[in-house]
Amino acid sequence: MSTVEVKEIAPLLTVENLVVEYPSKKFRAKPFRALTDVNISIGQGETLGLVGESGSGKTTLGRAVLGLAPVTGGKITFEGNDISHATRKQRRTLSRDVQVVFQDPYTSLNPALEIGDILAEPLGVQGMEQAAARKRIKELLDQVGLPSDAIHRLPREFSGGQRQRVAIARALALSPKLIVCDEPVSALDLSTQARVLDLFLQIQKDTGVSYLFVSHDLDVVRHISHRVAVMYHGEIVEQGPAEVVTRDPEHPYTQRLLLASPVPDPDRQEQRRADRHRLLEIQRQQNEQAGVPA
């Protein structure tokens, strides 16, 4: 997979010293801290790949940007405006510029609605007239490579890749400036993944939209990202150009993620497995000394 060329871009989204905590369900127990002092930025037309294992906090960061996770400390700024504690009304206005594509194309679409109605929802919320909405829906279907007759079909009539294209079209409906992509290809097979990733790249080229692209797969973020941030236990442990972070990482955790990707050569795969176990043991010893869970 090729790497997107790195370029200098002015910030669109800035996250500074972000802390996210959830109240504990146990009486008088300390709140659970999901994110600690997280700092990232995303420029106009740029993709930041956010990578980490399950439970690392990467999805929580995306949810915080969307206003779906509580901001306990720090600040989230979009186009120079603090959106850390935006009201519901402010979030509705903000939805024109910030959208999301969720992980599972099977559950993110309402199975009872035709595709045309699904795509019309965000347009109707923003007050677009029916004639203009119909024209926009046809444009969206063409943009994501779906036939015009999809308007009158239900989600169950499409494959997983096609459903994700519908979800992408819905996110594009209001011509947003930023899309949070939460593991958008992890539920798809490899060939479909490649086609959907190429679609994301083409849409970015055509529209200049920015992506916060959440994934557990270094190969995926290498293919689509300008820069990569690596999360471990709710903290950013490494950040830099995609080519550097995904091919020659400095942090042991990122090295472990890289070694977890399979290779076709059995001898190389065996060596990678041994190297990963060695790094795991080093990390376990460091965690024990610091009192951090493995």
C-alpha positions as CSV (number, residue, x, y, z in Angstrom):
1,M,0.0,0.0,0.0
2,S,1.3,3.5,-0.9
3,T,1.6,6.3,1.6
4,V,-0.1,9.7,1.2
5,E,2.4,12.5,0.7
6,V,2.9,14.6,3.8
7,K,2.2,18.3,3.5
8,E,2.1,21.3,5.8
9,I,-1.5,22.4,6.5
10,A,-3.1,25.0,8.8
11,P,-5.0,23.4,11.7
12,L,-8.7,22.8,11.3
13,L,-9.1,20.9,14.6
14,T,-6.9,21.2,17.6
15,V,-7.1,19.0,20.8
16,E,-5.1,20.4,23.7
17,N,-4.4,18.5,27.0
18,L,-7.7,16.6,26.6
19,V,-8.9,14.6,29.6
20,V,-11.9,12.4,29.5
21,E,-13.3,10.7,32.7
22,Y,-16.4,8.6,33.3
23,P,-18.0,8.4,36.7
24,S,-17.6,5.1,38.4
25,K,-20.7,3.0,39.1
26,K,-19.3,2.0,42.5
27,F,-20.0,4.1,45.5
28,R,-17.2,6.6,46.2
29,A,-14.9,5.0,43.7
30,K,-12.7,7.2,41.6
31,P,-13.8,8.0,38.1
32,F,-12.4,6.0,35.2
33,R,-9.9,8.1,33.2
34,A,-10.2,7.2,29.5
35,L,-7.9,9.9,28.1
36,T,-5.0,11.7,29.7
37,D,-3.5,15.0,28.3
38,V,-4.1,14.1,24.6
39,N,-2.8,16.6,22.1
40,I,-3.5,16.3,18.3
41,S,-4.2,18.6,15.4
42,I,-5.7,18.1,11.9
43,G,-5.2,20.5,9.0
44,Q,-7.5,21.4,6.1
45,G,-7.6,18.5,3.7
46,E,-5.5,16.3,6.0
47,T,-5.9,12.8,7.4
48,L,-4.7,12.0,10.9
49,G,-4.7,8.3,11.5
50,L,-5.4,7.3,15.1
51,V,-4.2,3.8,15.8
52,G,-4.2,1.6,18.9
53,E,-5.5,-1.7,20.2
54,S,-9.0,-2.2,21.6
55,G,-9.4,-0.2,24.8
56,S,-6.5,2.2,24.0
57,G,-8.9,5.2,24.0
58,K,-8.9,6.0,20.3
59,T,-12.7,5.7,19.8
60,T,-13.2,7.8,23.0
61,L,-11.1,10.6,21.4
62,G,-13.3,10.5,18.3
63,R,-16.4,10.6,20.5
64,A,-15.1,13.6,22.4
65,V,-14.6,15.5,19.2
66,L,-18.2,14.6,18.3
67,G,-19.5,15.7,21.7
68,L,-20.4,12.2,22.7
69,A,-17.9,11.8,25.5
70,P,-17.5,14.1,28.5
71,V,-14.6,16.5,28.4
72,T,-13.2,16.7,31.9
73,G,-10.1,18.8,31.1
74,G,-8.3,20.4,28.2
75,K,-9.8,22.0,25.1
76,I,-11.2,21.0,21.7
77,T,-11.0,23.8,19.1
78,F,-12.6,23.7,15.7
79,E,-11.9,26.5,13.3
80,G,-10.7,28.6,16.2
81,N,-13.9,28.0,18.3
82,D,-13.9,26.1,21.5
83,I,-16.4,23.2,21.1
84,S,-15.4,21.3,24.3
85,H,-18.7,21.9,26.0
86,A,-20.9,22.9,23.0
87,T,-24.7,22.9,23.7
88,R,-27.1,20.7,21.8
89,K,-28.1,23.7,19.6
90,Q,-24.4,24.5,18.9
91,R,-23.8,20.8,18.0
92,R,-26.7,20.8,15.6
93,T,-25.1,23.8,13.8
94,L,-21.7,22.2,14.0
95,S,-23.0,19.0,12.4
96,R,-22.9,20.8,9.0
97,D,-19.1,20.8,9.3
98,V,-18.3,17.7,11.5
99,Q,-19.7,14.3,10.6
100,V,-19.0,10.7,11.4
101,V,-18.8,7.3,9.7
102,F,-19.3,4.4,12.1
103,Q,-17.6,1.0,12.2
104,D,-20.5,-1.3,11.3
105,P,-22.4,-0.7,8.1
106,Y,-25.0,-3.3,9.2
107,T,-26.2,-1.4,12.3
108,S,-25.4,2.2,11.4
109,L,-28.3,2.4,8.9
110,N,-31.9,2.3,9.8
111,P,-33.2,-1.0,8.3
112,A,-36.7,0.3,7.9
113,L,-35.8,3.3,5.8
114,E,-35.1,3.4,2.1
115,I,-31.7,4.8,1.1
116,G,-33.2,8.0,-0.2
117,D,-34.9,8.6,3.2
118,I,-31.6,7.9,5.1
119,L,-29.7,10.4,3.0
120,A,-32.6,12.9,3.2
121,E,-32.5,13.0,7.0
122,P,-29.5,15.3,7.5
123,L,-30.6,17.5,4.7
124,G,-34.1,17.9,6.2
125,V,-32.7,18.7,9.6
126,Q,-30.8,21.6,8.1
127,G,-34.0,22.9,6.3
128,M,-33.2,22.0,2.7
129,E,-36.2,22.0,0.4
130,Q,-37.4,18.7,-1.1
131,A,-36.4,19.5,-4.7
132,A,-32.9,20.5,-3.7
133,A,-32.6,17.5,-1.4
134,R,-33.5,15.1,-4.2
135,K,-30.9,16.6,-6.4
136,R,-28.3,16.4,-3.7
137,I,-29.1,12.8,-3.0
138,K,-28.5,11.9,-6.6
139,E,-25.2,13.7,-6.5
140,L,-24.2,11.8,-3.3
141,L,-25.0,8.4,-4.8
142,D,-22.9,9.2,-7.9
143,Q,-20.1,10.5,-5.7
144,V,-19.8,7.2,-3.8
145,G,-20.4,5.0,-6.8
146,L,-23.9,3.7,-6.2
147,P,-26.7,3.5,-8.8
148,S,-29.5,6.0,-8.9
149,D,-32.1,3.4,-8.2
150,A,-30.6,2.8,-4.8
151,I,-32.9,5.6,-3.6
152,H,-35.8,3.2,-3.4
153,R,-34.0,0.2,-1.9
154,L,-33.5,-0.9,1.7
155,P,-30.1,-1.4,3.4
156,R,-30.5,-5.2,3.5
157,E,-30.5,-5.3,-0.3
158,F,-26.8,-4.1,-0.3
159,S,-23.5,-5.8,0.5
160,G,-21.4,-4.6,3.4
161,G,-19.2,-2.5,1.2
162,Q,-22.2,-0.9,-0.5
163,R,-23.8,-0.1,2.9
164,Q,-20.6,1.6,4.0
165,R,-20.8,3.7,0.8
166,V,-24.3,4.7,1.9
167,A,-22.9,5.7,5.3
168,I,-20.2,7.7,3.7
169,A,-22.7,9.4,1.4
170,R,-24.8,10.3,4.5
171,A,-21.7,11.8,6.1
172,L,-21.0,13.8,3.0
173,A,-24.6,15.1,2.6
174,L,-23.9,18.5,4.2
175,S,-20.4,18.9,2.7
176,P,-18.6,18.8,6.0
177,K,-15.1,20.0,6.6
178,L,-14.2,17.1,9.0
179,I,-15.3,13.5,9.1
180,V,-14.5,11.2,12.1
181,C,-14.1,7.7,10.7
182,D,-14.4,5.2,13.5
183,E,-13.0,1.9,12.2
184,P,-14.9,2.3,9.0
185,V,-13.4,-0.7,7.1
186,S,-12.7,-3.2,9.9
187,A,-16.0,-5.0,9.3
188,L,-15.3,-5.5,5.6
189,D,-13.2,-8.1,3.7
190,L,-9.8,-7.1,2.4
191,S,-10.8,-6.5,-1.2
192,T,-13.7,-4.4,-0.1
193,Q,-11.5,-2.5,2.4
194,A,-9.2,-1.5,-0.4
195,R,-12.0,-0.1,-2.6
196,V,-13.6,1.8,0.3
197,L,-10.2,3.3,1.3
198,D,-9.7,4.4,-2.3
199,L,-13.1,6.0,-2.2
200,F,-12.1,8.0,1.0
201,L,-9.0,9.2,-0.8
202,Q,-10.8,10.2,-3.9
203,I,-13.5,12.1,-1.9
204,Q,-10.7,13.9,-0.1
205,K,-9.0,14.8,-3.3
206,D,-12.3,16.1,-4.8
207,T,-13.7,18.0,-1.8
208,G,-10.8,18.8,0.5
209,V,-12.5,17.2,3.5
210,S,-10.3,16.3,6.5
211,Y,-10.4,12.9,8.3
212,L,-9.8,11.7,11.8
213,F,-9.3,8.1,10.9
214,V,-9.6,5.7,13.8
215,S,-8.2,2.2,13.2
216,H,-6.3,-0.7,14.9
217,D,-4.5,-1.6,11.7
218,L,-1.2,0.1,10.9
219,D,-1.4,-1.0,7.2
220,V,-4.7,0.8,6.8
221,V,-3.6,4.1,8.4
222,R,-0.4,4.0,6.4
223,H,-2.4,3.8,3.2
224,I,-4.8,6.7,4.0
225,S,-3.0,9.0,6.4
226,H,-0.7,12.0,6.2
227,R,0.2,11.7,9.9
228,V,-0.3,9.0,12.5
229,A,-0.9,9.3,16.3
230,V,-0.5,6.1,18.3
231,M,-2.6,5.7,21.5
232,Y,-1.8,3.4,24.5
233,H,-3.7,3.4,27.8
234,G,-5.4,6.7,26.9
235,E,-2.3,8.6,26.0
236,I,-0.6,9.5,22.7
237,V,2.8,7.7,22.8
238,E,4.0,8.5,19.3
239,Q,3.0,10.9,16.6
240,G,4.5,11.9,13.3
241,P,4.4,11.4,9.5
242,A,2.7,8.2,8.4
243,E,5.7,6.9,6.5
244,V,8.0,7.3,9.6
245,V,5.6,6.0,12.3
246,T,4.3,3.0,10.4
247,R,7.7,1.8,9.0
248,D,10.3,2.9,11.5
249,P,8.5,3.5,14.9
250,E,10.4,4.6,18.0
251,H,8.0,3.6,20.8
252,P,7.9,-0.1,21.8
253,Y,4.1,-0.2,21.7
254,T,4.1,1.0,18.1
255,Q,6.8,-1.5,17.3
256,R,4.5,-4.2,18.7
257,L,1.6,-3.1,16.6
258,L,3.9,-3.2,13.5
259,L,5.1,-6.7,14.4
260,A,1.5,-7.9,14.8
261,S,0.8,-7.4,11.1
262,P,1.3,-10.8,9.3
263,V,3.8,-11.3,6.5
264,P,3.8,-14.1,3.9
265,D,7.3,-15.3,4.6
266,P,7.1,-18.0,7.4
267,D,10.7,-17.4,8.6
268,R,10.1,-13.6,8.8
269,Q,6.8,-14.2,10.5
270,E,8.4,-16.4,13.1
271,Q,11.0,-13.8,13.8
272,R,8.4,-11.1,14.1
273,R,6.5,-13.2,16.5
274,A,9.6,-13.7,18.7
275,D,10.4,-9.9,18.6
276,R,6.8,-9.1,19.6
277,H,6.9,-11.4,22.6
278,R,10.2,-9.8,23.6
279,L,8.7,-6.3,23.4
280,L,5.6,-7.5,25.3
281,E,7.8,-8.8,28.1
282,I,9.8,-5.5,28.3
283,Q,6.5,-3.6,28.4
284,R,5.1,-5.9,31.1
285,Q,8.1,-5.3,33.3
286,Q,7.9,-1.5,32.8
287,N,4.2,-1.5,33.6
288,E,4.8,-3.5,36.8
289,Q,7.5,-0.9,37.9
290,A,5.1,2.0,37.1
291,G,2.0,0.3,38.6
292,V,0.2,0.4,35.3
293,P,-2.0,-2.5,34.1
294,A,-0.6,-4.5,31.2
